[in-house]
Amino acid sequence: MSLATLAEIGIKALRLQEAIDKKRAARHALDAAYSTYKKRRHGGSGVRYDRVSDEYSLMLMATDREHSMLCTAKYELGLAQRSLERACKRAQKELKAGASAEAAVRRIMEKAA
């Protein structure tokens, strides 16, 4: 396997970790926004809303920016996962091709001996 292939996989793995961290931070930000909204409206964060209630809809509208950030982070995480997966598959093909070539050379050398 070439050094360039290993470097590509390493960089893509780092980007994947960054995407994981970004999604985790976006989730925490959305949870904090929900909690802040509930504290302002009801004085406590232990309040639960029925998903079909008007209050739930208002909370979603108030936290739309944080929700959008989470959706973007999830999308970017998926891109990073697929990118790393493609790089690993290319590396596997490269390894198989190298092993096949090495085995062929070995067979030729054995016949010649």
KACOR-V115117 format. One record per helix or strand. SS is the DSSP state (helix for helix, strand for strand). FROM is the first residue (numbers start at 1). TO is the last residue. If there is no record, write none. Layout:
# KACOR-V115117
SS;FROM;TO  SS;FROM;TO
This chain:
# KACOR-V115117
helix;3;42  helix;54;62  helix;64;112
